[in-house]
Amino acid sequence: MHSENLDKILNGLKTLTPREHEVLDQVVLGRLNKEVASELGITIRTVKEHRRHVMEKMEANSLAELVTTIVTTRLGKADQLGFGQ
């Protein structure tokens, strides 16, 4: 992953609210909206709104792109810290 792409992703992550981070983490784990709603004690409609905000802030065109970006970034950070060895 190129440094400028990583910077863009990290900057996008910095703009997320704590709740948006929680929703993002659940989405990356493959949870359905109703599962996220139950886990976080919010409505499905609220989950969808948070997901929409995350997609916009992260400039992702699809859920698959968002998940791939987050997983790749997390793996890259783990490698930098020496966890991938």
N, C-alpha and C positions, 0 to 999 in steps of 0.2 A: 504494500500500500504506500503510495507516495505521500510525502510529508504534507503537501498542501491539501490533499484529500483528507488526511487524518486531522489536520487543523480544522477543516470545514466541519467534519463530523463532531469533533470535540467542542467546537464553538456552538454547534446546534444542540448538543447535549446540555451545555451550560444554560441554554435558554429555557429548558424544560422546568416546569414546576415540580415540587416533590411528588405530587399526585400523578403527574404525567410520567415521571420516572417509574412509579409503582406500576402503572398501567403498561408502560413499555416493557418492563421486566416480565410481566405476566404474558404479554403478547409473544415475546421472544421464546418463552417456555411453551408456546403453542396452545395456550388456554383460549377457550371460547369466550365471547363477550359475557355470556351469562355466568360462566365460571369466575371471570374477573370481577364482575359485579358482586357476586356472592362473597368472594374472598375479601374484597375491599369494603363491603357494606354500602355499595352505591347502586344506582339503577343502571340497567343496560343502556339506556339513552345517554347517561352521563359517561359511561365507558366509551361509547361511540364518539362522543364529543371530545373526550381526552385523546382518543386514538386519532381523530381528525387533526387536532392541534399538533400532536406529535409528528404526524405525517407532513404537515405544513412546515413546521419548524425544522425538521430534518431534511426537508426537500426531497422526500421519497415519493416516487410515482406509483408504487405498489407496496402491499404488505410484504411480499417476498423480498423486494429490494430493501425495505427497512430492516427486516430480520437479518438478511445477509450482511448488510452494512454493520449492524450492531455486533453480530457474532464475529465477523472478521476483525472488527476493531478490538473487541475484547480478547480475541486470540492473539492479536498483534501486541497488545499491551502486556499480556501474560508472557509472551516470548521475550519482550524487552526486559521484563523483570526476572527472567531466567526460569520461569515455570514450565516452559515447553521443552526443556532439555532432560 
